[in-house]
């Protein structure tokens, strides 16, 4: 089972940037698709971005052009670069292994980490 530890969250003003990191245990990280999710106050958890083992990416419409997901298989780490942050990006951000089916379906695994809080002030 892959263990995941998110980091990099914090408080930032609108328009600012943050880079989240997710360190994964396990030697099969490079074979896994990975995803970033978020859960805002009073909201359901939603997919933000996903990246396949081969580097194919998918983003929710609200972050396209502002967020970039990437991975470093040598470091067993997946990143989420978040630019031009907005108050509505405020949430706890989680990473997880995912299954990417076709172009539009992303299914999260069962192994959620603790998440990292991102707060964007206006």
Number of C-alpha atoms within 10 A of each C-alpha: 8 16 14 22 18 23 17 16 18 14 14 18 14 17 14 14 17 18 16 22 24 26 18 21 15 11 10 12 22 18 11 18 23 30 31 27 19 22 19 17 10 7 9 9 15 14 20 24 24 29 25 20 15 11 13 13 18 21 20 12 9 11 17 12 11 14 20 20 24 20 22 12 16 8 12 17 20 25 22 23 14 20 17 15 23 20 15 14 20 20 22 18 27 27 33 28 25 20 18 22 9 7 9 8 11 20 13 20 14 10 12 16 15 13 23 21 21 22 21 20 16 11
